[in-house]
Amino acid sequence: MATDEPDERDCDSRIMPEVDRRQEEVDKALAAIHELRKRTGRITVGELLSARDEGRKY
């Protein structure tokens, strides 16, 4: 059957590599966050809020 619409297999072949690539990016970002936590240690809630509010005008 000759139509101009893409075959279902064509769509899957484009979607799956994108999903895999995106998951790889997420995995790398999480690994970077874990490495950063090892170097910097934990902070208190007060320090976190202070960093968030730094430079704000109230």
C-alpha positions in Angstrom: 0.0 0.0 0.0 1.6 3.3 -1.1 0.7 6.2 1.1 2.6 9.4 2.1 2.1 8.6 5.8 5.1 7.3 7.7 5.1 3.6 8.6 4.9 2.9 12.4 8.4 1.4 12.3 9.8 4.7 11.0 8.4 6.6 14.0 9.8 4.1 16.5 13.2 4.2 14.9 13.4 8.0 15.5 11.8 8.0 19.0 13.8 5.3 20.7 17.3 6.7 20.1 16.1 10.1 21.3 14.8 8.5 24.5 18.1 6.6 25.0 20.1 9.7 24.4 18.0 11.7 26.9 18.3 9.0 29.5 22.1 9.0 29.0 22.1 12.8 29.7 20.0 12.3 32.8 22.4 9.6 34.1 25.4 11.8 33.5 23.8 14.8 35.3 22.9 12.6 38.3 26.4 11.2 38.5 27.8 14.8 38.4 25.5 15.8 41.2 26.6 12.8 43.3 30.3 13.7 42.7 29.7 17.3 43.7 28.0 16.2 46.9 31.0 14.0 47.8 33.3 17.1 47.4 31.1 19.7 49.1 29.3 17.8 51.9 25.9 18.6 53.2 24.6 22.0 54.1 22.0 23.1 56.6 18.5 24.3 55.7 19.5 27.8 56.8 22.4 27.8 54.4 20.3 26.6 51.6 17.6 29.3 52.2 20.4 32.0 52.6 21.8 31.0 49.2 18.4 31.1 47.6 17.6 34.5 49.1 21.0 36.1 48.4 20.6 39.3 46.4 16.8 39.4 46.8 15.1 42.7 47.5 12.3 42.3 50.0 
